[in-house]
Amino acid sequence: MENRLSRRLTRLCGDLKRFTRGFGKCGRGNVAVTFAVALIPIMTIAGASVDVSRAYVVKARLTQALDAAGLAVAGTPGASETRLKELAQSFFNANYPAAEIGVPGDLQVTLGQNVVTLAVSASLPTVLLGIVGVDEMTVGSEVEVTRETKGLEVVMVLDNTGSMGSRGKIDALKTASESMIEILFGDQTHPEKLKMGLVPFSAGVNVGTEFAQDYLDMNGLSSIHDENFTPGTNLWDLYAEIRNRSWTGCVQTRPSPLDEEDAEPNSGNPDTLWVPWFAPDEPDRSRYYYYSNNYLSDDAHRNDDEEERQRNTSKYDNAWVSSSSRGPDDGCDMRPITPMTNDRDYLLDEIDAMNASGVTHIPVGLAWGWRVISPGAPYTEGKAYDDPEVNKAIILLTDGENVLGTQNNHNGSYYTAYGYLAEGRLGTTNGWTASNRLDDKTAQICENIKERGIRLYTITFQVSSSSTQTLMRECATSPSLYFDSPSNEELTTVFQAIARDLSNLRLSR
């Protein structure tokens, strides 16, 4: 195109030179005619400048659309050639809409072992170069995308609180999470260099009943083990006394600041071990208060106050819990943590099994997400932090702000991973202040995670609280890794965008 244009301009200049030479032989030539003749090459050069500028714009837009298509293809391992070419065309069309100037031809996609090459050309009509016979220009672009060979470890920390059960949100989360699995895994069922884990959370997390006893406070020595009970009580003994209930896998948080850290459990320091979740049987009756988790007869003196009735442990001896909705596992309804695995179908099954219940304790879920991806106990599937061949990322989603779930009784709240509000484990017995402390802990855990070089994505899902949006934005590794999804439909788009970014691709041209 450039050579053709150059030849036409050269020929035009020669013709104009011979034509204007005649004016020099005519004494009566006037200035107006001379100017009119001179205007022709000026307009031609100006036209060339305009049309060439338009051509460069088209080339830049073609390249941008090819980049997007190439990243999509290279970030979908294991897919068939037909599927990859369809994916490339789809992303190219989305990033080079019909309204753009220039009409693109067929997209050429070449799939190599580790390199994807994409090429396309577009034709565009000229604006001013038609005066020299150039009515159309053709612009082409080509990019190469190289698949990154590094390993990838990803943990999704997903809000499974009760509010997720409304307006189809839990189903939207499942669909979005499954779309991420499909992008990262492609058609591979057990990829060699990819591992993913899941941490569903609400007021706590469920580590699963197979969690190693070495990491649990089996001897009741942690400083928080006997809270709410007679001093020296071992919660495992209480579980053993109840005939029809057993530990279902939930744990309490460790004492502060261990609840914000990834310190490995050590039997030499019982506070580093995890205490089992045990929601006490709350008082049978009260003149002034309502209690939601009353599942045993108090077996107490009629004059005992509410706190004494609740602390009494004799009522657990050979006990039978008749209620199906109450008991020591009250609030432990979330699915167990899924340690990092490369088993695609297992991950999809666990996502599908998620359910919504409880209140929001973001720092609890996030801390366990960190523990799942870290190389040290209690989960050891993760590679070392300084392994140059592995990238680590955590995706945190919430649909609401941190709350305690306060109650108007002597406990002050529902039972959660932080026990009861009245115990003061958050440094306060005030519900509003306690929620702020949960925000502070969230922010601190975010900083701890980022300091370890873990890439942190955050998502607010139909969240109206500006303070929570700010908290999550500042929590992310960078503002560009924070996403707000105002609708169920947009959530899948957000997860797919993160999945593309997680592909860790190197773009070469």
C-alpha positions as CSV (number, residue, x, y, z in Angstrom):
1,M,0.0,0.0,0.0
2,E,2.8,2.4,0.9
3,N,4.8,1.7,-2.4
4,R,1.7,2.2,-4.5
5,L,0.9,5.5,-2.8
6,S,4.6,6.6,-3.1
7,R,4.6,5.9,-6.9
8,R,1.4,7.8,-7.4
9,L,2.7,10.8,-5.5
10,T,6.0,10.8,-7.4
11,R,4.1,10.7,-10.7
12,L,1.8,13.5,-9.7
13,C,4.7,15.7,-8.6
14,G,6.4,15.1,-12.0
15,D,3.2,16.1,-13.9
16,L,2.8,19.1,-11.8
17,K,6.4,20.2,-12.4
18,R,6.0,20.0,-16.2
19,F,2.6,21.7,-16.0
20,T,3.8,24.6,-13.9
21,R,7.0,25.0,-16.1
22,G,4.7,26.4,-18.8
23,F,3.5,29.2,-16.6
24,G,7.1,30.4,-16.3
25,K,7.1,31.0,-20.1
26,C,4.0,33.0,-20.0
27,G,4.4,36.6,-19.0
28,R,0.8,37.1,-18.3
29,G,0.5,34.1,-15.8
30,N,-1.5,35.3,-12.8
31,V,-0.9,34.5,-9.1
32,A,-4.3,33.0,-8.5
33,V,-3.8,30.3,-11.1
34,T,-0.3,29.5,-9.7
35,F,-1.7,29.2,-6.2
36,A,-4.5,26.9,-7.4
37,V,-2.0,24.7,-9.1
38,A,0.2,24.6,-6.0
39,L,-2.8,23.7,-3.9
40,I,-3.1,20.3,-5.6
41,P,0.1,18.7,-4.1
42,I,-0.5,20.4,-0.8
43,M,-3.9,18.8,-0.6
44,T,-2.5,15.5,-1.7
45,I,0.2,15.5,1.0
46,A,-2.5,16.6,3.6
47,G,-4.7,13.8,2.4
48,A,-1.9,11.3,2.7
49,S,-1.3,12.4,6.3
50,V,-5.0,12.1,7.3
51,D,-5.4,8.6,5.7
52,V,-2.2,7.3,7.0
53,S,-3.1,8.4,10.5
54,R,-6.4,6.6,10.2
55,A,-4.5,3.5,9.1
56,Y,-2.3,3.6,12.2
57,V,-5.4,3.9,14.4
58,V,-6.9,0.8,12.7
59,K,-3.6,-1.1,13.1
60,A,-3.5,-0.2,16.9
61,R,-7.1,-1.4,17.4
62,L,-6.5,-4.6,15.4
63,T,-3.4,-5.3,17.6
64,Q,-5.4,-4.7,20.8
65,A,-8.2,-7.0,19.7
66,L,-5.6,-9.7,18.7
67,D,-4.0,-9.4,22.1
68,A,-7.3,-10.0,23.8
69,A,-8.0,-13.0,21.6
70,G,-4.5,-14.4,22.0
71,L,-4.7,-14.2,25.8
72,A,-8.1,-15.9,25.8
73,V,-6.7,-18.8,23.6
74,A,-3.4,-19.2,25.5
75,G,-5.3,-19.1,28.8
76,T,-7.5,-22.0,27.9
77,P,-5.3,-25.1,28.1
78,G,-6.4,-28.4,26.8
79,A,-9.2,-27.2,24.6
80,S,-9.6,-28.5,21.0
81,E,-8.3,-26.6,18.1
82,T,-11.9,-25.8,16.9
83,R,-12.9,-24.5,20.3
84,L,-9.8,-22.3,20.6
85,K,-10.4,-20.8,17.1
86,E,-14.0,-20.1,18.0
87,L,-12.8,-18.5,21.3
88,A,-10.3,-16.4,19.5
89,Q,-12.9,-15.1,17.0
90,S,-15.3,-14.4,19.8
91,F,-12.8,-12.3,21.8
92,F,-11.6,-10.5,18.6
93,N,-15.1,-9.5,17.6
94,A,-15.9,-8.3,21.2
95,N,-12.8,-6.1,21.1
96,Y,-13.1,-4.9,17.5
97,P,-16.9,-4.2,17.1
98,A,-18.5,-3.5,13.8
99,A,-18.7,0.2,14.6
100,E,-14.9,0.6,14.3
101,I,-13.5,2.0,11.1
102,G,-11.9,-0.7,8.9
103,V,-13.5,-4.0,7.8
104,P,-11.4,-6.9,9.1
105,G,-10.9,-10.0,7.0
106,D,-10.6,-13.6,8.2
107,L,-8.8,-14.1,11.5
108,Q,-5.8,-16.4,11.1
109,V,-5.0,-18.5,14.2
110,T,-1.9,-20.8,14.3
111,L,-1.5,-23.0,17.3
112,G,2.0,-24.1,18.2
113,Q,3.4,-26.1,21.1
114,N,3.7,-23.1,23.4
115,V,3.0,-20.2,21.0
116,V,-0.3,-18.9,19.6
117,T,0.1,-16.7,16.5
118,L,-2.8,-14.5,15.4
119,A,-3.0,-12.4,12.3
120,V,-5.6,-10.3,10.5
121,S,-5.9,-7.5,8.0
122,A,-8.5,-4.8,7.5
123,S,-9.5,-2.6,4.6
124,L,-10.6,1.0,4.9
125,P,-11.7,3.5,2.4
126,T,-9.6,6.6,2.0
127,V,-10.9,10.1,2.8
128,L,-8.7,12.3,0.5
129,L,-6.3,10.0,-1.3
130,G,-8.9,9.3,-3.9
131,I,-7.6,12.3,-5.9
132,V,-4.5,10.3,-6.7
133,G,-6.4,7.1,-7.4
134,V,-6.0,5.4,-4.0
135,D,-9.6,4.6,-2.9
136,E,-8.8,1.9,-0.3
137,M,-6.0,1.0,2.1
138,T,-5.2,-2.4,3.7
139,V,-3.7,-2.6,7.2
140,G,-2.5,-5.8,8.9
141,S,-1.4,-6.8,12.3
142,E,0.1,-10.0,13.9
143,V,0.8,-11.0,17.5
144,E,2.3,-14.0,19.2
145,V,1.2,-15.1,22.7
146,T,3.5,-17.5,24.6
147,R,2.0,-19.8,27.2
148,E,3.7,-19.2,30.6
149,T,5.1,-22.4,32.0
150,K,5.0,-21.4,35.7
151,G,2.8,-23.3,38.1
152,L,-0.3,-21.6,39.6
153,E,-1.9,-22.0,43.0
154,V,-5.2,-20.4,43.6
155,V,-7.5,-20.4,46.7
156,M,-11.1,-19.0,46.5
157,V,-12.4,-17.6,49.8
158,L,-16.1,-17.4,49.3
159,D,-18.8,-15.8,51.4
160,N,-21.5,-18.5,52.2
161,T,-23.4,-16.4,54.7
162,G,-27.2,-16.4,55.0
163,S,-27.6,-13.3,52.8
164,M,-26.2,-15.3,49.9
165,G,-29.3,-17.4,50.0
166,S,-31.4,-14.5,48.8
167,R,-32.1,-13.3,45.2
168,G,-30.3,-16.3,43.6
169,K,-26.8,-15.1,44.8
170,I,-25.5,-18.5,45.9
171,D,-26.4,-20.0,42.6
172,A,-24.7,-17.0,40.8
173,L,-21.6,-17.6,42.9
174,K,-21.6,-21.3,41.9
175,T,-21.9,-20.5,38.2
176,A,-19.2,-17.8,38.4
177,S,-16.8,-20.1,40.3
178,E,-17.4,-23.0,37.9
179,S,-16.6,-20.7,35.0
180,M,-13.3,-19.9,36.5
181,I,-12.5,-23.6,36.9
182,E,-13.5,-24.2,33.3
183,I,-11.1,-21.4,32.0
184,L,-8.1,-22.4,34.2
185,F,-8.5,-26.1,33.7
186,G,-9.8,-26.1,30.1
187,D,-10.4,-29.7,29.0
188,Q,-7.7,-31.1,31.4
189,T,-9.0,-33.0,34.5
190,H,-5.7,-33.1,36.4
191,P,-3.3,-30.4,35.1
192,E,0.3,-30.8,36.2
193,K,1.0,-27.2,37.2
194,L,-2.3,-26.0,38.6
195,K,-3.8,-26.4,42.1
196,M,-6.9,-24.8,43.5
197,G,-8.5,-24.7,46.9
198,L,-11.9,-23.5,48.4
199,V,-12.7,-21.8,51.7
200,P,-16.4,-21.3,52.2
201,F,-17.0,-19.1,55.2
202,S,-19.7,-17.4,57.2
203,A,-19.3,-16.9,61.0
204,G,-16.5,-19.5,60.9
205,V,-15.0,-22.2,58.7
206,N,-15.1,-25.9,58.7
207,V,-11.7,-27.6,58.5
208,G,-13.3,-31.1,58.2
209,T,-13.4,-34.0,60.6
210,E,-10.3,-35.4,59.0
211,F,-8.2,-32.5,60.2
212,A,-5.0,-33.7,61.8
213,Q,-5.4,-34.1,65.6
214,D,-1.8,-32.8,66.0
215,Y,-3.2,-29.3,65.1
216,L,-6.1,-29.5,67.4
217,D,-6.2,-28.6,71.2
218,M,-7.0,-32.1,72.2
219,N,-5.9,-31.6,75.8
220,G,-7.8,-28.4,76.5
221,L,-4.8,-26.3,77.3
222,S,-5.5,-23.3,75.0
223,S,-6.2,-20.1,76.9
224,I,-9.7,-20.0,75.3
225,H,-10.6,-23.7,75.5
226,D,-12.9,-23.5,78.5
227,E,-14.6,-20.2,77.9
228,N,-18.3,-20.4,78.7
229,F,-17.8,-23.5,80.9
230,T,-16.6,-24.6,84.2
231,P,-12.8,-23.9,84.4
232,G,-10.8,-26.9,83.2
233,T,-13.5,-28.3,80.9
234,N,-12.4,-30.2,77.9
235,L,-14.7,-29.7,75.0
236,W,-13.8,-33.1,73.5
237,D,-15.0,-34.7,76.7
238,L,-18.4,-32.9,76.3
239,Y,-18.7,-34.1,72.7
240,A,-18.0,-37.7,73.9
241,E,-20.8,-37.4,76.5
242,I,-23.5,-36.4,74.0
243,R,-24.9,-39.6,72.6
244,N,-26.1,-38.4,69.2
245,R,-23.8,-35.5,68.4
246,S,-20.1,-35.3,67.5
247,W,-17.7,-32.7,66.3
248,T,-18.6,-31.7,62.7
249,G,-15.3,-29.9,61.8
250,C,-15.7,-26.2,62.7
251,V,-13.1,-24.5,64.9
252,Q,-12.8,-21.4,66.9
253,T,-10.3,-18.7,66.0
254,R,-7.0,-18.7,67.8
255,P,-6.4,-15.9,70.5
256,S,-5.3,-12.6,69.1
257,P,-3.0,-11.9,67.3
258,L,-2.6,-15.5,66.2
259,D,-6.0,-15.2,64.5
260,E,-4.4,-12.8,62.0
261,E,-1.3,-14.9,61.4
262,D,-0.1,-18.1,59.6
263,A,2.0,-19.3,62.5
264,E,2.3,-23.1,62.3
265,P,0.5,-25.1,65.1
266,N,2.9,-26.2,67.8
267,S,2.0,-28.4,70.8
268,G,4.5,-26.5,72.8
269,N,2.3,-23.4,72.6
270,P,-1.3,-24.5,73.0
271,D,-2.6,-21.2,71.8
272,T,-1.3,-22.0,68.3
273,L,-3.6,-25.0,68.2
274,W,-7.3,-24.9,67.2
275,V,-10.1,-25.3,69.7
276,P,-13.2,-27.2,68.5
277,W,-16.4,-25.3,67.8
278,F,-18.8,-26.0,70.7
279,A,-21.9,-23.8,71.0
280,P,-23.0,-24.1,74.6
281,D,-26.5,-25.2,75.5
282,E,-28.1,-21.8,76.4
283,P,-30.5,-21.3,79.3
284,D,-34.0,-22.9,79.2
285,R,-35.8,-19.8,80.2
286,S,-35.2,-16.3,81.3
287,R,-37.5,-13.6,82.7
288,Y,-35.8,-11.0,80.5
289,Y,-33.9,-12.6,77.6
290,Y,-34.4,-14.9,74.6
291,Y,-31.9,-17.7,73.8
292,S,-31.9,-19.3,70.4
293,N,-29.7,-22.3,71.1
294,N,-31.3,-24.1,73.9
295,Y,-31.0,-27.9,73.3
296,L,-30.7,-29.5,76.8
297,S,-32.5,-29.2,80.1
298,D,-30.4,-26.9,82.4
299,D,-30.1,-29.4,85.3
300,A,-29.6,-26.4,87.5
301,H,-30.9,-24.9,90.7
302,R,-34.0,-22.7,90.2
303,N,-32.1,-19.7,91.7
304,D,-29.1,-20.0,89.4
305,D,-28.8,-17.1,87.0
306,E,-28.5,-17.4,83.2
307,E,-24.7,-17.5,83.2
308,E,-24.5,-20.2,85.8
309,R,-27.1,-22.3,83.9
310,Q,-25.1,-22.0,80.7
311,R,-21.8,-22.9,82.3
312,N,-23.0,-26.0,84.1
313,T,-21.4,-29.0,82.4
314,S,-23.3,-31.8,84.3
315,K,-26.2,-31.5,81.8
316,Y,-24.1,-32.9,79.1
317,D,-23.6,-36.3,80.9
318,N,-25.1,-39.0,78.7
319,A,-27.2,-36.3,77.0
320,W,-29.4,-36.7,74.0
321,V,-30.1,-33.6,71.8
322,S,-33.6,-33.9,70.5
323,S,-33.6,-30.8,68.3
324,S,-32.4,-31.2,64.7
325,S,-31.7,-27.5,64.2
326,R,-29.9,-26.8,67.5
327,G,-26.9,-28.2,69.3
328,P,-23.2,-27.8,69.9
329,D,-22.6,-27.5,66.2
330,D,-25.1,-24.6,65.9
331,G,-23.8,-22.3,63.2
332,C,-21.4,-24.9,61.7
333,D,-23.3,-25.3,58.5
334,M,-20.7,-24.4,55.9
335,R,-19.0,-26.9,53.6
336,P,-15.5,-28.1,54.7
337,I,-12.4,-26.4,53.3
338,T,-11.1,-28.0,50.1
339,P,-7.3,-28.2,50.4
340,M,-5.5,-27.3,47.1
341,T,-5.9,-30.0,44.5
342,N,-5.7,-30.4,40.7
343,D,-8.8,-32.6,40.6
344,R,-11.2,-30.6,38.4
345,D,-14.3,-32.6,39.1
346,Y,-13.8,-32.7,42.8
347,L,-13.6,-28.9,42.9
348,L,-16.7,-28.6,40.8
349,D,-18.6,-30.9,43.1
350,E,-17.6,-28.9,46.2
351,I,-18.6,-25.7,44.6
352,D,-22.0,-27.2,43.7
353,A,-22.5,-28.3,47.4
354,M,-22.0,-24.8,48.9
355,N,-24.9,-23.5,50.9
356,A,-25.8,-20.2,52.6
357,S,-26.2,-19.6,56.3
358,G,-24.8,-17.5,59.2
359,V,-23.3,-14.1,59.6
360,T,-20.2,-12.5,58.0
361,H,-16.8,-12.9,59.5
362,I,-14.4,-12.0,56.6
363,P,-11.1,-12.2,58.6
364,V,-11.9,-15.8,59.6
365,G,-12.3,-16.9,56.0
366,L,-9.4,-14.9,54.7
367,A,-7.0,-16.2,57.4
368,W,-7.8,-19.8,56.5
369,G,-7.4,-19.0,52.8
370,W,-3.9,-17.9,53.6
371,R,-3.2,-21.0,55.6
372,V,-4.5,-23.2,52.7
373,I,-2.1,-21.6,50.2
374,S,0.9,-21.4,52.5
375,P,3.6,-24.0,52.4
376,G,3.5,-24.7,56.1
377,A,1.1,-26.6,58.4
378,P,-1.8,-27.1,58.9
379,Y,-2.0,-27.4,55.0
380,T,1.1,-28.3,53.2
381,E,0.0,-28.6,49.6
382,G,1.5,-25.2,48.7
383,K,4.9,-24.6,47.3
384,A,7.5,-22.4,49.0
385,Y,6.8,-18.7,48.9
386,D,10.2,-18.1,47.2
387,D,9.7,-20.8,44.5
388,P,10.3,-18.8,41.3
389,E,8.3,-21.3,39.2
390,V,5.0,-20.8,41.1
391,N,2.5,-17.9,41.3
392,K,0.1,-17.8,44.3
393,A,-3.2,-16.0,44.3
394,I,-6.2,-15.7,46.7
395,I,-9.6,-14.5,45.5
396,L,-11.8,-13.1,48.3
397,L,-15.6,-12.5,47.7
398,T,-18.1,-11.1,50.1
399,D,-21.7,-9.9,49.7
400,G,-21.8,-7.9,53.0
401,E,-20.0,-6.2,55.8
402,N,-18.5,-7.7,58.9
403,V,-21.2,-8.3,61.5
404,L,-21.5,-10.0,64.9
405,G,-25.1,-11.0,64.9
406,T,-25.9,-9.3,68.3
407,Q,-28.6,-10.6,70.7
408,N,-30.2,-9.1,73.7
409,N,-29.1,-11.5,76.3
410,H,-26.1,-12.1,78.6
411,N,-24.0,-13.6,75.7
412,G,-24.5,-10.4,73.6
413,S,-24.5,-12.3,70.3
414,Y,-24.9,-15.6,68.5
415,Y,-22.1,-18.1,68.9
416,T,-19.4,-17.6,66.2
417,A,-15.7,-18.5,65.6
418,Y,-14.9,-15.7,68.1
419,G,-17.3,-17.2,70.7
420,Y,-19.8,-14.8,72.2
421,L,-19.5,-11.0,72.1
422,A,-19.6,-11.0,75.9
423,E,-16.3,-12.9,76.1
424,G,-14.5,-9.8,74.7
425,R,-12.2,-11.8,72.4
426,L,-12.4,-8.9,69.9
427,G,-11.3,-6.5,72.6
428,T,-14.7,-5.1,73.3
429,T,-18.2,-6.2,74.3
430,N,-19.9,-3.5,72.2
431,G,-21.4,-4.9,68.9
432,W,-20.7,-1.8,66.8
433,T,-17.1,-1.6,68.0
434,A,-16.7,-5.4,67.5
435,S,-17.7,-5.1,63.8
436,N,-15.1,-2.4,63.4
437,R,-12.5,-4.7,65.0
438,L,-13.4,-7.3,62.4
439,D,-12.7,-4.8,59.7
440,D,-9.3,-4.0,61.3
441,K,-8.5,-7.6,61.4
442,T,-9.5,-8.0,57.7
443,A,-7.2,-5.2,56.8
444,Q,-4.3,-6.6,58.8
445,I,-4.6,-10.1,57.3
446,C,-4.7,-8.5,53.8
447,E,-1.4,-6.8,54.5
448,N,0.2,-9.9,55.9
449,I,-0.9,-11.9,52.8
450,K,0.5,-9.2,50.4
451,E,3.8,-9.1,52.2
452,R,4.2,-12.8,51.4
453,G,4.0,-12.0,47.7
454,I,0.5,-13.6,47.2
455,R,-1.6,-11.9,44.6
456,L,-4.9,-10.9,46.2
457,Y,-8.1,-10.3,44.3
458,T,-11.2,-8.9,46.1
459,I,-14.8,-8.8,45.0
460,T,-17.8,-7.1,46.5
461,F,-21.0,-8.7,45.4
462,Q,-24.2,-6.5,45.5
463,V,-22.6,-4.6,48.4
464,S,-24.1,-1.2,49.2
465,S,-21.8,-0.3,52.1
466,S,-19.2,2.2,50.8
467,S,-16.9,1.4,53.8
468,T,-16.9,-2.3,52.9
469,Q,-16.2,-1.4,49.3
470,T,-13.3,0.7,50.4
471,L,-12.0,-2.0,52.8
472,M,-12.0,-4.5,50.0
473,R,-10.4,-2.2,47.4
474,E,-7.6,-1.4,49.8
475,C,-7.3,-5.1,50.6
476,A,-6.5,-6.0,47.0
477,T,-2.9,-6.2,45.8
478,S,-3.7,-3.1,43.6
479,P,-6.9,-1.2,42.9
480,S,-7.1,-2.9,39.5
481,L,-7.5,-6.2,41.3
482,Y,-10.6,-5.1,43.1
483,F,-14.0,-5.8,41.4
484,D,-17.5,-4.8,42.3
485,S,-20.3,-6.9,40.9
486,P,-23.7,-5.2,41.3
487,S,-25.6,-8.1,39.7
488,N,-25.7,-11.9,39.4
489,E,-25.1,-11.7,35.7
490,E,-22.0,-9.6,36.1
491,L,-20.4,-11.9,38.6
492,T,-19.5,-14.5,36.0
493,T,-17.8,-11.8,33.9
494,V,-15.8,-10.7,36.9
495,F,-14.6,-14.3,37.6
496,Q,-13.7,-14.8,34.0
497,A,-11.7,-11.6,33.9
498,I,-9.8,-12.8,37.0
499,A,-9.2,-16.2,35.4
500,R,-7.7,-14.6,32.3
501,D,-5.4,-12.5,34.5
502,L,-4.4,-15.6,36.5
503,S,-3.2,-17.3,33.3
504,N,0.2,-15.5,33.8
505,L,0.9,-15.1,30.2
506,R,3.8,-13.4,28.5
507,L,2.8,-11.5,25.4
508,S,5.4,-11.2,22.5
509,R,5.0,-9.5,19.2
